[in-house]
């Protein structure tokens, strides 16, 4: 699968003196198979078959890449009906099976770089495949909510066997050329500079019967006997239901593969074509395509990335604070070969911080992701420091000390003295206003938030927080660093909680409101987990710890008093030496292996908190449906996300979709928080919140942005002129 940036994709044909026609796929950057490319492929194929001077055919891709697959940007057009969809089976049956594979002239795919999705499906229709050792071959379509639609569900099992083909499709993991030759997916592996010559010779050898002429669709030697095949399919279904209980499309893939085995490959192709059409129009496919484009759009920031600024080279980074966050950020930078100075206040803390970084890297060695040699080389980029002497040549500093305003102000005043004038001054604060942090400096233009999520070397999101004074150059620089350390950076405005924590503060507060009125803690967590979140709000509180929950909750209560729900439940539990997972007791109790079990003892704290809030049990709350629980927990989150958009804190709604998925684990197959809201409709969300606000107070009161959208029935994601940009 790939995204096309060039609507004028095409293929070319060149016939050599040896009688081999080389058809080349051209559609930069990854030769994606837009519909015009596929039509052109058929035309050139037909021409090669007609011409008497052509004996055999080689298919390849321009610029060292075979093809990244079907053009994803066509999905939206096909779904919306702005582009006419080819008739079912046109590509998989008419072009690839009845033209390419059934041709009276042999064809060989010459694969370099990547052959993914439709790219690999084109290659599998050829009579042989030659690859370079590091080329990536795979069928990752499931990541987009569809299935391989150009014959892949039928040909891959016949080339590599049933179990391996299901694994490749269900996990979307590609294999390298070297492994592909052992699997039988490709016939030989050669270096790039010999690829075309080898493929041409191979095609002629097939013609002269020196090499086998194989139609993959009719190969049977790799397919298990029917009884064994059914067992493999049954096992795959059980695993899939367990791992992805909310998803249908992985099960559809298994059904389509089974059809080909039971009723024959041609019947399998027609079932695949039919399934492709219905999945293409499914909510899951639309959601995952939204995520694909939203993730790539986070680095486009109007008024910043369109000014022609080039990112400056960051040669050395300093981190202040070696705690959990500081050591995680240091690890992320080291893994991308940035030299790092880690500063702490005393030697004991410094050694502990350096030890954490070392342990993070060692876990990569243990998992086989890093060699011992690479570990030593990476660790040598890390230096410890107890003062600012080594800061005179750093290009960026990220402060990751405790959330204390006066301490941070003092640090930034010192950084201004010691760091060079071009040095970016970053803070990993998650709640404190950046203007406050930089108040005592004259360097507001280079102060920026670099908010990582814990554990920083694992979590994929980086919130880049700008103030009105942050210079565009500094934002461009940090976007570049974010990309280089393999994070998805999202640029947001400066406010309490920024985007992720601000959007999601009502998540826990809504859950507390429900519990105080009679809903069950553990049922809420079960329902929210079933919806697709990694964990429910109460299990999450246990994980982050009650200390953090109270501190961050306090910030929101202070800054948004009119719409926060003030519950004493967590403080009451903390007073009683319950602080979450670290103390082995929170809402759940934890055994030695950190396994959580519901704790019936929490009932007494709930009763006390209810008394303090002055609320009574509402019998309706004990009888809430799963749908009601999901809506009462998430609609306040959507309401706050609307405020974040209206205030210009987020540049666009798709940035909030990515923030929710990557910062909070919102299920990607629901498309993100705003995308999901738009599938339900602004009118419906407004009416539910309005009804609850009359029953339970202003916590649920719909904001004006939501009210305005609901009155027009327009989507929340539509851009608006009324959103006042404060940046």
N, C-alpha and C positions, 0 to 999 in steps of 0.2 A: 504494500500500500504506500502511496506517496502523494505528496501535494505538488501540483503542477503550478509553475509560475509563468509558463509560456503556453498560451492557448494555441499557438501555431506549431504544435508537435507534428512530427512526420517520420517516415522511414525513407531510406535511400537504397538503391540497388546498384551494385557494380559487378560486372561479370569479368572475371580474369581469363587469361590465356589458357588456364587449366580447365576452363569450363565450369568453374564454381561461381555461383552468384552469391555475393555477400550482401545480405539485407541488414541495414544498421538502423536501430531505433534511436531517434534524436528528439529529446524533449528535456532540456536542462531544467533543474540541476541533476535529477536522478532518472531521467528518461521514463517518466511516468506514462502509463498507458491511457492517455486521454482517448475519447472515442475517435477523434480524427486520426490518432496514431494507429489505432486498431484497424480502421477502414483502410488506411494507407498500407498497413502490413498485408492485408488481404489482396489489395490491388497489385502490390509488388510480387506477392506469392503467385498470383494468377499469371502475371507476366513471365516470371521465371519458369513456370510450368509450361507455358505456351512456346517459349523460345527454344529453337533447336540448338542454339549454341550453349545452352545451360544443361549441364549433366547432373549437378547436385547443388545443394543450397546450404549456406551457413547463416545463422541468425545471431547477431551480436548487438551490443549497445555502444553508443559513442562515449568518448572521454572516460574510459576505464570503468564504466558501470553498465551492467546488462539492463536491468530495469527494476525500479523500486516498487512497481506494481500499479494497479489501477489508480487513476487520478482522483484523489479524495475530494478535490474541490468540485468534481462533477456530481458528488452525492447529493448536495443541497439542491442542485438544479434538477436532478432526476426526481428527488423527493417532492420538490415544489412544482414539478411539471413544466419548468421553463425550458428544459431540453427534452426532446423526444427520446424515450427509452428504446433501445434496440429490442426487437421482439425476443421473447425468452428463447434461449438456446442459440441465438445468432452467433455469439462469440464462442461459447463452449462447444457447440455441435457443428454449426456451419463452417466457422473459420478454423478452429483448432483441430477438430476431429475429422471433418469431411474434406477440408482443404489441406491443412498442414500434415496431419498424421496419415491421411489416406493417399497422399501424393505418390505418383509413380516415380518421383525423383527423391532420393534420400536427403534429409536435412539434419544438421548438427547445430546445437546451441553452443556458442563460445561465450562462457560466463566469466566476467571479471567483476570485482567490486561487490555488487549485490544483485541477487535475483530473488525478490520478495513478492509474495502475493501473486498477482497476475503475471508478474515477470517470470516467476518459477513455473507457473502454469503453462506459459508459452514454451518455456524450455522443455517441460516434460512431454509436450506434444511432439517435439522433434524426435528423431530416431536414435540420437545419442547426445550426450552432454559432456563437454570438456570444460574444466573449471580451473581457476588459479587456486593455490593452496589456502589463501585467506578470504576468498569470496564468501559472502554470507548468503545462505539459501534457506528460505523458510516460507511458511504460510501464516502470517500474523493477523489474518482478517478478523479473528474473534475479538481482537482488541477494539474493533470498531462496530461490534454488535452484528456483524454479518458472518457469512461462511465463504470459503473459497468458491468463486462462482464461475471460473473458467475451466472446470474439469478437475480441479485439484483434489476434491474429495474422492475421486475415482482413481486417478493416476498415482497419487502418492502411496496409497496402501499397496498398489501392485508393484511399485519400485522398491519400497523399503520394508514392507510387511505391515500388518495391521496395527500391532502394538506401538511400533515406533511412529507410524503416521498419525495415530490418534494423539500420542504425546506431543508431536510437533505442532499439530493443529490446536489442541486444547490448551497448551501452555504458550502458544505463539512464539516459542523460542527457535531462532534459526540455528543451522549447523554450518560449520566452516567447510570449505572445499575438501580438506584432508579427511574429515569425518564422513562427508557425503560420499566419497569414493568407496569407503569401507561399507557404507550402508547399501550401496547400489544405486544411489540417487544420481551420481555422475559416473562416467565410464573411465575418466582419466584426469589426473591433475598435472598441470604444467605451469612453468613461470609465465608471467604476463607477456614477455617479449616473444614467446613461442606459441601463444594461444591461437592466433588466427591461422598460422601455417599448419599447426597440428589438426585443427578443426577441418580445414580444407582437405587435408590428406585423408583424414578419417572419413569424411563424406564420400570421397572417391573410392576408398577401400570398401565402404558399404556397397557401393555400386558394383564393384568388381568381386563382391562376395568374399572379400578377405576379412571383413568385420560383419557382425550380425546386424540385420535390418530389423529393428524391434519397434513394434507399435506398443507403447507402454500400456494403453488401455486394455490390451488383450493378453498381457502377461499374467500367468497364473502361478508361477513357481514360488512366489513369495507369500501368497495368500494361504492362510491356515485352512484345514478342513472345516466344513460348516459347523460341526459341534463345538470345536475349539474356538472358532471365530466368534460364535455366539457367547461363549464364556468371557472372552476378552471384551466384547461389546457390553455385556452385562456389568462387568467389573468397572468399565469406564463410566457407565451411567451412575453407578453407586457413588464413585469418587466425585463425579461432577456435581451430583445433587448435594453431597456433603460440603464441597468446597464453594459452590456458587448456587445456594438454594433459591436465590431470587432471579436467576437468569435462565431463559429458555433456549437461547441460540446455541450454547454448547451441546445441548441434548439434540437439537435439530441436526447438527453436524453428524452426530453418532447415528441418527436415523438414516441420514442420506448415505453414509458409508455402508450401513447395513443393507440398504436397498440394492446397492451395486453388487454386493456379495450374494444376496439371495436371488435377485431377479436379473442380474447381469449388468455390465457396465453402462450400456446405453440407457437402460431404464434408470440407472443411478444418475446419469447426466441430466435426464429430464427432471428427475426429482430435485436435483441440485438447482437447476434453473428456476424451478417453481419456488423453492425455499428461498433462493437469493432475492427474488422479487418481493416476497412477503416480508422477509427480514429487513430489507432496505427501507421499508416504510414503517418499521417498528419504532416505538419510543426509545428503546435501548440504543438502536443504531443512531437515531437523531441525537441522543444524549452524548454518546461517545464521540461522534463526529464534532459536536459542539466543543467537547473537552480538547480534542485534537487541535482545533484551530485556536481555541481560547488560550491554550498553553503557549502557542507560538506567537500570540499577539501581545503577551504581557510586556515584551520588550519594546513595544511601540507606544511612545508617550508623546502626545501632541505638545509642541512648544519646548520639547527637550531633545527627542531623538530625531527630529526633522530639521535640525539647525545645521547639519553637516559637521558636527563635532566628532573628532576621532578620540577614542579612549586613550588615555595616557598609560604608559607601561608602569605597572606596580611591581617593583623589584623586591620590596621587603615590607613585611607587615608586623606590627607589634600588637599583642593582645594584653589587656590589663585584667588580671583576675584569672586564676587557674582552677576555679570551681568547675562544676559540671558543665556550665555553658561555655566558659572560657576555654576549657580543655577540648571541648567538642568542636568549637570554631577553629581552634589551632589545628586540630586533626584534619578538618575539612580542607584547610589551606595547604597543609603539608602534603596531603594526598594528591594535590594538583601542583606540587613542586614549588610552592612559595616558601622562601626562607621566613621563619617566624621567630620573634622574640616574645617570650612569655614573662610578664612582670608580675611579681607578687610583693606583699608588704614585709614578709620575713622568710627566712630560709625554710622553716618547717612547712609553711604553706606552698612555697615554691617547689620544694621536692615532691609534695603531694600532687601539685598540678602537673609537673613534668611526668610523674608516675602515671597519672590518668591518661595523658596523651600516649605514653608508651604502651599502656594496657589496651587502648583503643586500636593502635596499630597492630599489636600482637594478636588481637582477635581476628584481624584480617589474615594474618599468617596462618592461624589455626584453621580458619575456614577455607584455606587454600586459595585465597584471593590475592595473596602477595607472597613473593619469595623472601627468604631470609636476607638475601643480598639487597633486594629492593627495600626491605624493612630498615636495614642499617643505613642505607643511603638516605632514605626519607627522614629517619630520626636525626641524622647529622645536620639537617636543615633547621633543627630546633635549638634555640639558645635560651637559657634562663637569665633573668635580671632582677635586681632588687632596687635599682634606681633608674633615672632617665638618661644616663650618659650615652647608652647605645641608641637613643631615639633620634640622634641628630641626622641620620640618613634614612629614616623610614618614610615610605610613601603613603602608608595608611595605618591608622591605629583603630582598633575596635575595643571599646571599654565594655567589660562584662563583670562589673562588681555588683554588690548588693544594691537593691532599690532604695537608695537614700539620697535625697536631693542635695543636701549640703556636701556630702562626700563627692558626688559626681561633679558638682560645681567646682570644688577645689581641684579635682583631677584635671578638668578641662582647662582651668587657668594655668596649671603646671604644664600641660601638654603644649599650650600655646607658646610657652617660654622655650621649651626644649626641641620641639619638632620643627622641621623646615617649613617654610611658608607655603609650599605646594602640598603639604601632607594633608590627607583627608582625615578628619576627626569623626570617627563613627562611634555610635553607642548602641549596645544590644538591649537597651531598656525596653520593657514590654508595656509599661504604663505611664512613665513620667514624660511630661511635656518637654520636647527638645529645646524649645525657646528658653525654658527655665534652666535646663542643664547648661546652655551656652550663655546665660545671662551675664556672667562676669568676664566674658571674653570679647575680643573685637573680631572674632573669626567666624561669625555666624554663617558666612557664605560657604564655608567648607565643613560645617557640622551637619551630619546626616545620621539617620537611624539605620542600623543594619540589624534587623530583628530576626534572629534565627529561632528555630523551634527545636525543642529538646527530644532526643539527642541530636545536637547540631551537625554531627558528621553523617547522620543517617537521614533525618527528615529533609524532604526535597524543597521546602519553601523558604524563600528569603524575602521578608518584607523590607523594602527600601523606603524609609520615611523621610519625606522632604518637608522643610518649613518654607515659609514665604521667601526666606533669604538664601536657601541652599542654591548654589550655582548649578546650572544645567550640566556644566562640565563634570562636576563631582558626581552627579546622578549617572551620567554616561559611563564614567569610570567604574562606579560600583555595579552597574548593570553588566559590564564586561567581566568584572571579577566574579560576579554571581554565576555567569554562564560558564566561566573557566573552572569553577569549583563544582560544576554540574548541579547547580540549584536552579529552580525556576524562580526568577526574581519578579516581584510585583511591586510597582511604585505606588505608594499611598501618601495621603496627607497626614498632617500632624494633629492628633486629637487623642483623647483618653482611649487606650486600647487599640489605636490604629484601626486596621480592617478586621483581622481575624478575631482577636479577643473582644473587640467591641461588638461585632456581629453576634458572637456566641455567648455574651454574658447572660442573655435571657434564657439560654439553654438550661443551665443549672437552676436559675431562679424560677423558671416555669415549673420545673420538676419539684422544687421545694414548695411552691404554692399548691400544687396538686396533692402532695403528700400531707401537708398540713390540713387540707380539706378532706382527707380520707382515702386518697389513692395509695396503692401499695408500692413501696420503694422498689422492690425486686421485680415486680411486674413491669414497672416503667422501664427499668434497665433491659428486661427481656424483650419488650416490644421494640425499643429503640435499636437494640442489637439486631433483631430480626429485620428491621427496616434496612439495615446495611451499615450502620455505624460500627466502628471497631469495638466500642463499648458504650454503655449507657451513661447518663450524667453522674450517677452516684458512684459507679465504679471508676469513672474518670476523676472525681473528687478524691477518692482514695489514692489513686495513682499519683496525682500532682501533690497531694498532701494538704491537710486542712490549713496549715499556716499560709501557704500560697493562695489557697482558695479564699481565705478571709481577707488577706491583703489586697488581692486584685478586686474581689467583690466590693471591698470598702471604697476603692477608687471610683467605681461606677455609682455606688450609693451616693457618694459625695458630689460627683459631677452631674449625675442624672437623677436627682432625688424624686422627681415627679413620676418616673416610670420604672423604678426598681422595686423589687419585692424584697422587703427586709425580713429575713427569717433568722431566728436565733438557734436553729437546729445544729448547724455545724459548730458555732462557738460553744454551745452547751456540751457537745461531744468532746471538743478539744479540751475543755476544762477538766473533763473526766479522763484525761490521759489517752484519749483516742485521737490519733492524728492522721489516720489513713494507713496505707500499706506499710510504711516504714515502721510503725509501731505494732504492726500485725493486727490492728483493730481500727476499723473505720465504720462504714456502713456494712462492710463484710468483715469476716475474720479470715486470717491468712495462715496457712500451714507453712512448714519449713521450705516447701517448694513454691511458695508464693501463690498457691492455688486459693482462689476466693470462695468462701461459702457464706450464704446469707446469715446474718446474725439477728435472731429474734429479739435480742436485748434492746435493739434500737427503738422498740415501741415506746419505752418509757421516756426517751429523749423527745420523740415526736409529740407525745402528749404534753410534755412541759413546754415545748416550743409553740404548740398550738395555743396553749393557755396564754403565753406571753404575747402572741400575735393577736389574741382576742378573736380568733375565728372558731367556727364550729364545724363539725363534720357535715358535709353535704352528701346525702345518700347517693346522689347521682354519680359522685366521684368514684365510689367503689364499683360502679357498674359500667364505667367507661369502656367503649369498644377500643380495639387496637388503633383504628383509624382516628378516633377522638384523641387518644394519647399522643399519637404522632403529630397531629395538627396542633394540639395545645402546647407541645414542646417546641415545634419548629416554626409555627406562624409568628410568634414573637421574634424569632431569629430573622425571619424574612422582613418583618416590620423594621427592625433595626438596620438591616442591610439596605432597605429603602432610604433610611435617613443618611446612611453613609454615602449613598449615591447622590441624594439631594444636596448634601453639603459639599460635594466635589471632593470628598476624601478619597474615593476611588475614581479612576479615570473612566472606567467603563464597567458595565455589569459582568462581562466575561471575566474580568480580573477577580471579581468576588466569587465567581464560580470556581476558579482555580484555587483561590485562597481557602475556600471551604473544603475543597477536596484534599489539598496538600497540607493545609495547616490543621484541619480538624478530622480528617478521614471521612468526610461526607462521601457517600458511595458514587464513584465516577459514572456508573451506569445510569444514574439519575441526572447526570449532566451538569451538576453544580446547583447551588442554592437558588439562584435567580431563574435559571433554566427550568428547574423543577417547579418553582412557583408558577412560572408561565404555563406549564402543562395543566395546572389546576385553575388558573385564571385569577386576575386581580380582583374581580367582583366577588368571587367565592371567598377568597382569603379575607377581604375587607369585611364581608358580612359576618363571618365567623368571629373575627377579632372584635367587631363592634358589639356583637351579642355578648361575648364573654366580658367585655369591659363594663357593660351594664350590670353584669352579675357579680364580677369579681374585682372591679376597680381599674384604675388607669394603667396598670402594668400591661393590659392587653389593648389599650387605646390605639387605633390605627393612626399612623402619622399622615400628614397632609399629602405627601408624595403618593402614598398608597391610595388615599381617598380620591385624589385627582385622577389617577390611573383607572381606578374602579369605576368612577362616574362616566368615563369615556369607554370603558371596557377594553382599554389598551394594555399591551404587555408591559411588565415592569422593566424589561430589558431595553425597550426603545429609548434611543438617546433623546435628550430633552434640552431645550434652551433655558428652561426655568431652573435647572439645577445650577445653583450659584457656585461657581468655582471659587474656592477661597485661596487658590494657589497662584 
